[in-house]
Amino acid sequence: MKVLSLISQKGGVGKTTLATALAVAATQDGKRVVMMDLDPQASATFWMDTRKDEALAVTSVPASRLAHVLAAAGDAGADLAIVDTPPFAKDIAFEAAERANFVLIPTRPAVLDVMAMTRTIELIRNFQRPAAVVLTFCPPLGKEIEDTEDAIRALGAELCPVRIGSRIAYSRAQQSGQAAQELDPQGKAAGEINDLYRYTLRHLCQESAYDRKAAKRHASRA
């Protein structure tokens, strides 16, 4: 089982929106998915209560229990666990980063968000986890996007090539217990989520290949 964590030290950047949309995308792709909601506000859990979908499991988990619940999900046959985290909670972010195979860092193209993104990148580097910054709530035009992308590159972080636009489909979907690609399958938001899912899946598969090579090296030394 692979673990995708969405982490940011700032609120309002779309972590839960992306986490739920990616969980739906993975389910639509035939994956057995479980979402771990580490946010005390339990936004993802409330979204699931509205959704009432037996194909996707969302569970509210205290950070101290994350390792145990992830192990249980893997033993039960889950293919992918998606971990949604709260802002301003470094201890929870540490847990989510430590258990992740890949981390997405959602960030608005704005000064305060770039500052928070910098702290998040530093935190994740402590665990040497592969990660990428994904820009959210992007306007159609504006120098802010270019400036933010330059800041990400200056930090030596990977920039996700998929931008998430500021689109009403995301908020409307959340209110109805859906994902944007379900609300409007042919819309621009659906295209963004599908592209982001493929990008994320590619990174998780690369990480799997790395794990297999490492296991072979270890076996040859034994």
Secondary structure, DSSP 8 states (H G I E B T S, - for coil): -EEEEE--SSSSSSHHHHHHHHHHHHHHTT--EEEEE--TT-HHHHHHHHH--TTSEEEE--GGGHHHHHHHHHHTT-SEEEEE--SS-HHHHHHHHHH-SEEEEEE-SSHHHHHHHHHHHHHHHTTT--EEEEE-SB-SS-HHHHHHHHHHHHTT-EE-S---B--HHHHHHHHTT--HHHH-TTSHHHHHHHHHHHHHHHHHHHHHHHHHHHHHHHHHH-
